[in-house]
Amino acid sequence: MAQLNLLEVDWSKIPAPEDDGAAAHLAGMAIPQLSLRATNDTSVVLSELKGRVVVFAYPRTGEPGKISLVDDWDMIPGARGCTPQTCAFRDLFAELKAAGAAHVFGLSTQSNDYQTEMAARLHLPFPVLSDEALDLVHALDLPIMEVADLTLIKRLALIIDDAKITHVFYPVFPPDRNASDVLAWLKANPALNR
């Protein structure tokens, strides 16, 4: 099935993911010392970043007019909506920073080359991290889905304060509301070392 418009989605026709408990262990975990390639041609070690960090993860972004990964992609709970989620974080980026986010990152298991094209196409003001080798997925035991022989991260968002996960948004639905939910949480829970 061709993905004609990645942004205009009728969420009432898309199955919502259920909380399967796969992220329940994350709050309070320390971020491991590992390097992830970023779309701004750097390597990022999340555990070395000071202050509040927002990381939103998603299965994979699509390309307009390209064939979906699988024909029933939209019917996999939590699969559809990576581009709307990413664009919502883009659109609220300045407000997220003003609310205390020292850093904002997207995250998926897609290659850095693919994500670099996507970041340029969507004019993202923040880097997207590639966990193509599944290092962070395995280290944190992130919730995953297996589709078309690929391991994909289930949609979630992490608030990290000085290398420790403070809050987890999971499951995330609808995806385009995730950024505003994160912003509301940041405003209600200011960082202590701001």
MOFEN-V854230 format. One record per helix or strand of 3 or more residues. SS is the DSSP state (~ for helix, > for strand). FROM is the first residue (numbers start at 1). TO is the last residue. If there is no record, write none. Layout:
ss=SS from=FROM to=TO
ss=SS from=FROM to=TO
This chain:
ss=~ from=11 to=13
ss=> from=36 to=38
ss=~ from=46 to=48
ss=> from=52 to=57
ss=~ from=73 to=75
ss=~ from=82 to=91
ss=~ from=93 to=98
ss=> from=101 to=108
ss=~ from=112 to=121
ss=> from=128 to=130
ss=~ from=135 to=140
ss=> from=144 to=147
ss=> from=150 to=153
ss=> from=156 to=161
ss=> from=164 to=169
ss=~ from=175 to=188
